[in-house]
Amino acid sequence: MRELTPESIRPPFARYAHGVEIPGHWRLVQTSGQLGIRMDEVVPEDVRSQAEICFASIDEILASAGMARGDIAHLTAYVTDRAHMAAYMAARDAFLADVNRLPSSTLLIVSGFTRPEFKVEIEVLAAAP
């Protein structure tokens, strides 16, 4: 994959690429949106903890396909309030800290999820040879 961040347009707002090129012959994995709920059904109150659970689930899904964080081409996240953006972004930046090629990224503010305690949902598109 190749990171696409042309110098002719404004740089990204945070640590992500404007685009990612995926070679045509690669395998793709698209995750469902992951929510911040642990195996014991506990949903932490804070957004950062919920996002960390989402990212841990994404790690497991990618591993089941023989992929890892560095294979993520695009990341989409949804938060229920602008006030949650900083905590989500801190979790995302920690999740991607050791990744050499950054994925593209979209962050949306939504009115809510299936249960009111959920504050963030994250999905990824990953690709590997």
Residue frames as qw, qx, qy, qz and C-alpha x, y, z in Angstrom:
[[0.000, 0.890, 0.456, 0.000, 0.00, 0.00, 0.00],
 [0.425, 0.217, 0.004, 0.878, 1.08, 3.54, -0.60],
 [0.131, -0.678, -0.437, 0.577, 0.22, 6.58, 1.51],
 [0.287, 0.550, 0.407, 0.671, -1.19, 9.48, -0.53],
 [0.232, -0.826, -0.299, 0.419, -0.80, 12.91, 1.03],
 [0.530, 0.574, 0.209, 0.588, -0.07, 15.36, -1.81],
 [0.374, -0.310, -0.198, 0.852, 1.83, 18.50, -0.88],
 [0.005, -0.251, -0.389, -0.887, -0.52, 20.45, -3.18],
 [0.489, -0.613, -0.434, -0.444, -3.43, 20.20, -0.68],
 [0.378, -0.686, 0.343, -0.518, -3.78, 21.12, 2.98],
 [0.240, 0.239, -0.910, 0.240, -2.09, 18.57, 5.30],
 [0.546, -0.441, -0.699, -0.135, -4.34, 16.25, 7.36],
 [0.408, -0.763, 0.050, -0.499, -5.70, 17.60, 10.65],
 [0.706, -0.547, 0.424, -0.151, -4.08, 14.76, 12.61],
 [0.220, -0.460, 0.836, 0.206, -1.93, 11.66, 12.20],
 [0.714, 0.346, 0.604, -0.068, -3.50, 10.07, 9.09],
 [0.262, -0.090, 0.595, 0.755, -3.07, 10.10, 5.31],
 [0.456, 0.339, -0.023, -0.823, -5.43, 11.76, 2.84],
 [0.870, 0.276, -0.167, -0.374, -5.54, 8.54, 0.82],
 [0.498, -0.391, 0.770, 0.086, -4.09, 5.05, 0.54],
 [0.622, 0.419, -0.489, -0.445, -3.49, 3.13, -2.67],
 [0.737, -0.183, 0.629, -0.164, -4.20, -0.62, -2.45],
 [0.077, 0.333, -0.808, -0.480, -2.68, -2.88, -5.12],
 [0.696, 0.076, -0.261, -0.665, -5.32, -4.75, -7.10],
 [0.704, 0.085, -0.701, -0.071, -4.21, -8.29, -6.23],
 [0.037, 0.249, -0.722, 0.644, -4.28, -7.87, -2.42],
 [0.338, -0.462, -0.819, 0.029, -6.71, -9.49, 0.03],
 [0.185, -0.462, 0.063, -0.865, -9.16, -7.13, 1.77],
 [0.319, -0.402, -0.801, 0.309, -10.73, -7.30, 5.23],
 [0.226, -0.489, -0.083, -0.838, -13.58, -4.97, 6.17],
 [0.151, -0.166, -0.832, 0.508, -14.57, -5.08, 9.82],
 [0.259, -0.756, -0.548, -0.247, -17.96, -4.33, 11.20],
 [0.110, -0.731, 0.215, -0.639, -18.15, -1.36, 13.51],
 [0.596, -0.136, -0.691, 0.387, -16.66, -2.35, 16.85],
 [0.391, -0.788, -0.115, -0.461, -18.15, -1.06, 20.08],
 [0.111, 0.527, -0.633, 0.556, -16.49, -0.49, 23.45],
 [0.825, -0.351, 0.114, -0.428, -17.95, -3.48, 25.28],
 [0.068, -0.505, 0.856, -0.091, -15.79, -6.08, 26.99],
 [0.437, -0.008, -0.880, -0.185, -16.33, -9.85, 26.99],
 [0.153, -0.283, -0.812, 0.487, -17.89, -9.55, 30.47],
 [0.013, 0.738, 0.610, 0.288, -20.50, -7.14, 28.99],
 [0.313, -0.712, -0.204, 0.594, -19.01, -4.11, 30.82],
 [0.397, 0.728, 0.226, 0.511, -19.08, -0.82, 28.90],
 [0.450, -0.255, -0.262, 0.815, -16.63, 1.69, 30.40],
 [0.058, 0.864, 0.373, -0.334, -17.97, 5.19, 30.97],
 [0.088, -0.765, 0.258, 0.584, -15.09, 7.05, 29.31],
 [0.702, 0.668, -0.084, -0.232, -14.54, 7.35, 25.56],
 [0.154, 0.685, -0.711, -0.035, -10.81, 6.53, 25.64],
 [0.425, -0.193, 0.864, -0.188, -11.46, 3.18, 27.33],
 [0.745, 0.442, 0.398, -0.301, -14.28, 2.39, 24.91],
 [0.534, 0.759, -0.322, -0.190, -12.04, 3.22, 21.94],
 [0.083, -0.556, 0.826, -0.041, -9.24, 1.05, 23.34],
 [0.631, 0.088, 0.739, -0.221, -11.67, -1.89, 23.51],
 [0.696, 0.659, 0.093, -0.272, -12.72, -1.21, 19.91],
 [0.324, 0.756, -0.561, -0.092, -9.08, -1.19, 18.78],
 [0.349, -0.344, 0.862, -0.129, -8.30, -4.37, 20.72],
 [0.737, 0.330, 0.538, -0.243, -11.21, -6.09, 18.95],
 [0.581, 0.769, -0.181, -0.196, -9.91, -4.82, 15.60],
 [0.044, -0.629, 0.776, 0.019, -6.47, -6.27, 16.44],
 [0.553, -0.050, 0.814, -0.170, -8.11, -9.67, 17.04],
 [0.724, 0.576, 0.284, -0.252, -10.15, -9.55, 13.83],
 [0.398, 0.799, -0.427, -0.144, -7.10, -8.59, 11.77],
 [0.240, -0.485, 0.839, -0.053, -4.99, -11.31, 13.42],
 [0.713, 0.169, 0.646, -0.212, -7.61, -13.91, 12.49],
 [0.713, 0.692, 0.097, -0.063, -6.94, -12.96, 8.84],
 [0.809, -0.018, 0.109, 0.577, -3.16, -12.93, 9.27],
 [0.249, 0.726, 0.094, 0.634, -3.09, -9.13, 9.27],
 [0.477, -0.415, -0.400, 0.663, -1.99, -6.42, 11.70],
 [0.023, -0.835, -0.244, 0.492, -2.32, -2.68, 12.34],
 [0.175, -0.489, 0.458, 0.721, 0.13, -1.85, 9.57],
 [0.178, 0.222, 0.842, 0.459, -2.28, -3.43, 7.06],
 [0.148, 0.729, 0.553, -0.375, -5.08, -0.93, 7.81],
 [0.321, 0.336, 0.428, 0.775, -5.87, 1.14, 4.72],
 [0.215, -0.489, -0.152, -0.831, -8.79, 3.15, 6.11],
 [0.206, -0.273, -0.771, 0.537, -10.23, 3.76, 9.55],
 [0.271, -0.526, -0.328, -0.736, -13.74, 5.12, 10.14],
 [0.232, -0.220, -0.735, 0.598, -14.85, 6.23, 13.60],
 [0.294, -0.643, -0.417, -0.571, -18.12, 7.54, 14.94],
 [0.225, -0.120, -0.624, 0.739, -18.49, 9.48, 18.21],
 [0.111, -0.704, -0.697, -0.079, -21.66, 10.78, 19.81],
 [0.166, -0.961, -0.158, 0.154, -20.37, 14.24, 20.73],
 [0.453, 0.776, -0.242, 0.366, -17.63, 16.66, 19.69],
 [0.428, -0.755, 0.412, -0.276, -16.45, 16.54, 23.29],
 [0.919, -0.175, 0.351, 0.026, -15.42, 12.89, 22.67],
 [0.704, 0.686, -0.158, 0.096, -13.12, 13.66, 19.74],
 [0.032, 0.786, -0.573, 0.232, -9.93, 14.32, 21.74],
 [0.641, -0.345, 0.653, -0.210, -10.18, 11.10, 23.77],
 [0.898, 0.353, 0.257, -0.047, -10.92, 9.07, 20.65],
 [0.536, 0.788, -0.270, 0.137, -8.02, 10.68, 18.76],
 [0.248, -0.690, 0.648, -0.203, -5.63, 9.97, 21.65],
 [0.798, -0.080, 0.585, -0.119, -6.62, 6.29, 21.56],
 [0.798, 0.595, 0.094, 0.020, -6.29, 6.21, 17.76],
 [0.261, 0.845, -0.444, 0.147, -2.85, 7.84, 17.86],
 [0.475, -0.505, 0.701, -0.165, -1.67, 5.33, 20.49],
 [0.870, 0.203, 0.437, -0.105, -3.07, 2.45, 18.41],
 [0.726, 0.666, 0.042, 0.167, -1.18, 3.69, 15.32],
 [0.303, -0.888, 0.310, 0.151, 1.99, 4.83, 17.14],
 [0.504, -0.412, 0.687, 0.323, 4.21, 2.08, 15.71],
 [0.694, 0.532, 0.479, 0.079, 2.66, 2.00, 12.23],
 [0.427, -0.249, 0.356, 0.793, 5.01, 3.19, 9.48],
 [0.036, -0.218, -0.543, -0.810, 2.41, 3.95, 6.78],
 [0.265, 0.204, 0.506, -0.795, -0.62, 5.82, 8.05],
 [0.206, 0.477, 0.835, 0.183, -4.13, 4.86, 6.97],
 [0.156, -0.381, -0.238, -0.880, -6.68, 7.31, 5.66],
 [0.137, -0.299, -0.778, 0.535, -9.26, 8.23, 8.29],
 [0.263, -0.498, -0.361, -0.743, -12.79, 9.55, 8.69],
 [0.130, -0.217, -0.726, 0.639, -14.33, 10.76, 11.96],
 [0.266, -0.469, -0.489, -0.686, -18.06, 11.41, 12.17],
 [0.184, -0.008, 0.596, -0.782, -20.31, 12.76, 14.91],
 [0.352, -0.283, -0.787, -0.421, -23.54, 10.80, 15.17],
 [0.501, -0.496, 0.014, -0.709, -26.67, 11.06, 17.29],
 [0.624, -0.392, 0.568, -0.367, -26.18, 7.70, 18.99],
 [0.255, 0.244, -0.919, -0.174, -25.85, 3.94, 18.80],
 [0.577, -0.272, -0.708, -0.302, -28.01, 0.93, 19.69],
 [0.592, -0.583, -0.487, 0.269, -27.44, 1.46, 23.43],
 [0.040, -0.976, -0.041, -0.211, -27.08, 4.89, 25.05],
 [0.638, -0.687, 0.249, 0.243, -23.88, 3.97, 26.93],
 [0.746, 0.171, 0.339, 0.547, -21.95, 3.49, 23.68],
 [0.028, -0.889, 0.005, 0.457, -20.02, 6.65, 22.76],
 [0.110, 0.656, -0.600, -0.444, -17.69, 5.45, 19.99],
 [0.899, 0.212, 0.381, -0.028, -17.74, 2.88, 17.18],
 [0.017, -0.704, 0.572, 0.421, -14.76, 2.07, 14.94],
 [0.906, 0.288, 0.310, 0.007, -14.39, 0.06, 11.72],
 [0.174, -0.652, 0.545, 0.497, -11.43, -0.52, 9.43],
 [0.862, 0.499, -0.041, -0.079, -10.61, -1.63, 5.93],
 [0.452, -0.623, 0.588, 0.249, -7.33, -3.56, 5.80],
 [0.819, 0.539, -0.151, -0.123, -5.38, -5.03, 2.90],
 [0.466, -0.582, 0.643, 0.176, -2.43, -7.41, 2.56],
 [0.372, 0.444, -0.701, -0.417, -0.76, -9.43, -0.19]]
